[in-house]
Amino acid sequence: QVQLVESGGGLVQAGGSLSLSCVASDNLFAFNSMGWYRQAPGKQRELVARVTSGGSTNYADFVKGRYTIYRDNAKNTVYLQMNSLKPEDTDVYYCSDTRAPRIYWGQGTQVTVSS
């Protein structure tokens, strides 16, 4: 099964930027919808952004205008550029790879935004 490895999380001040990356372990990456989700302790995992195999994107309302998701199929990688970060963006961020009927998840990367 595919392995997803995220990187790029960390600590940043409010108003700052971070870029997350997620590398998939196989060449089927290009055929799948990829996404970023986030989850706080005790809460449900929620969609942040998604990009289809054709490059169409959609975003949660709370990140529109601030985050950008994009993919590089040659590198089996999906990215999440996060700008104008807010303390409420603090969460563990997970990469997803949808291969119906399953969704595969990365291990998560912590993003912490200080006020």
C-alpha positions in Angstrom: 0.0 0.0 0.0 1.1 3.6 -0.5 3.1 5.4 2.1 2.7 9.1 2.6 5.4 11.1 4.3 4.7 14.7 5.4 7.2 17.4 6.2 7.4 21.1 6.8 5.5 21.6 10.0 6.8 23.7 12.9 6.4 26.8 15.0 5.6 30.2 13.4 4.4 33.5 14.7 0.9 34.7 13.7 1.0 36.3 10.3 3.8 34.1 9.2 4.0 31.3 6.6 4.8 27.6 6.4 4.9 25.2 3.5 4.0 21.5 4.0 5.0 18.7 1.6 3.7 15.2 1.3 5.5 12.6 -0.8 3.7 9.4 -2.0 5.7 6.2 -2.3 4.3 5.0 -5.7 3.7 6.2 -9.2 -0.1 5.9 -8.9 -0.1 9.3 -7.2 -0.9 11.2 -10.4 -4.3 9.4 -10.7 -5.6 10.3 -7.3 -7.2 13.2 -5.4 -4.8 14.4 -2.8 -5.8 16.5 0.2 -4.7 18.1 3.5 -6.7 17.7 6.6 -6.2 18.9 10.1 -7.2 17.7 13.6 -7.0 19.1 17.0 -7.1 16.9 20.1 -10.6 15.6 20.8 -12.0 17.0 17.6 -12.8 15.4 14.3 -10.4 15.6 11.4 -11.5 18.3 9.0 -10.8 19.0 5.3 -8.4 21.9 4.7 -7.9 21.7 0.9 -8.0 19.1 -1.9 -6.7 18.8 -5.4 -8.0 16.4 -7.9 -5.9 14.4 -10.4 -6.9 17.0 -13.0 -5.7 19.9 -10.9 -9.0 21.2 -9.6 -8.9 22.5 -6.1 -11.3 23.3 -3.3 -10.7 24.8 0.1 -12.4 25.1 3.5 -13.8 28.5 4.0 -11.5 29.1 7.0 -8.4 29.0 4.7 -9.6 30.5 1.5 -7.3 33.2 0.3 -4.6 32.2 2.7 -3.7 28.6 1.8 -2.8 27.1 -1.6 -2.7 23.5 -2.5 -0.8 22.2 -5.5 0.8 19.1 -6.8 3.9 18.0 -8.7 3.1 14.6 -10.3 6.7 14.2 -11.5 7.7 14.2 -7.8 4.7 12.4 -6.4 4.3 15.3 -4.1 1.5 17.5 -2.9 2.1 20.8 -1.2 0.3 23.1 1.1 1.4 26.7 1.2 0.0 28.4 4.3 0.2 32.2 4.6 -1.2 34.7 7.1 -1.3 32.0 9.7 -3.4 32.5 12.8 -3.2 30.9 16.2 -6.4 29.0 15.5 -4.6 27.3 12.6 -2.6 25.3 15.2 -3.3 21.6 14.6 -1.8 18.4 13.3 -2.0 18.4 9.6 -2.5 15.2 7.6 -1.9 14.4 4.0 -4.5 12.2 2.3 -4.5 10.1 -0.8 -7.9 8.9 -2.0 -7.9 5.5 -3.7 -11.5 4.5 -3.6 -12.8 3.0 -1.6 -9.9 3.8 0.8 -8.3 6.9 1.9 -4.7 6.7 2.9 -3.1 9.0 5.5 0.3 10.3 6.4 1.6 10.3 9.9 0.8 14.0 10.5 2.9 17.0 11.0 2.4 19.6 13.8 1.8 23.2 12.9 1.9 25.6 15.8 1.1 29.3 15.4 2.0 31.6 18.3 0.2 34.8 19.0 
